[in-house]
Amino acid sequence: MEQIIIELNDKAKAQMLYELLSALDFISSIKTRKGTQLKTSKKPKTELDFFTMAGLWSGREVSLTSIRKQAWPRQPYDIV
């Protein structure tokens, strides 16, 4: 395990760094000195369930051909 010690003068920037580090998945723990109250303001993580969007495309024609027709409509060119 590696350790990095960082001393910051600005409490607001320390809070921002604390929130950034707590969002990284490879950080195992973050410790602060006594007397320093840093709290994360982020919402708890919720995992997305793949099947909650199962009916998103129901009733719609979604195919490679229909997507190409909508994205690149052919327009006749006037040749002079």
N, C-alpha and C positions, 0 to 999 in steps of 0.2 A: 504494500500500500504506500502511496506517495502522499505527502502533505505539502500544502502551500500556505504560508502565512501572509496575509495582506492587511496592512494598516491603512485605514481611510480616515480623512479628516471631516468629511461631510456625511452626516447621518442619512440624508436623503439619497445620496449616491450609494451608501452602504446598503440601504433598503433595496435599491434597484438591483445591485449586484447579488444580494441575497435571493431575491425573487428569480433572477436569471439562473443562478446556480441550482436552486431547488427545482427548476424545470428540467434540468439535464438528468438523463437516466443513469449516467455512469458516476454520479456523485453519490457516495454512500452516506455521508453525514456532513452537516454544517454546524460548527460550534462558534458561539460568540462569547465575548467576555461577560462577566457578571456585571449587571447594571445596564447593559445594552439590550433593549427590547426590540428585536426585529421579528416581525411576523409576516408570513406570506399572505398576500391578499387574493391569491388565485382561488378559483373555485375547485372543488374536488374533481378529479378526473373521472369521467364516465366513459366506459367503453361503448363503442358503437356496435350494435348488433346488425350484422349483414342482412338479416331477414326482415328488419323493420321497414326496409324500402322495397320489399318484394312487389308491392302493387303499384309502384311508381309509374311504370310504363304500361299498365294494363289499359286496354282499349286504344292503343296507339300503334300505328304501323311503324316499326323501327327496324329497318334493314339497311344494309350497305347501299343498296340502290336508291332507296327513298332519301337517305341522308345526302348522297351525292347529288340527287336532283334538286334538293333544297339549297345546297351549298353552292353549286356551280350550275345555275340554269343556263342552258344554251340559248344564245341569242343570234339571230341571223346577221351576217355581216353584209353590208352594201359594198359591192365591188364596183369601182368606177372604171 
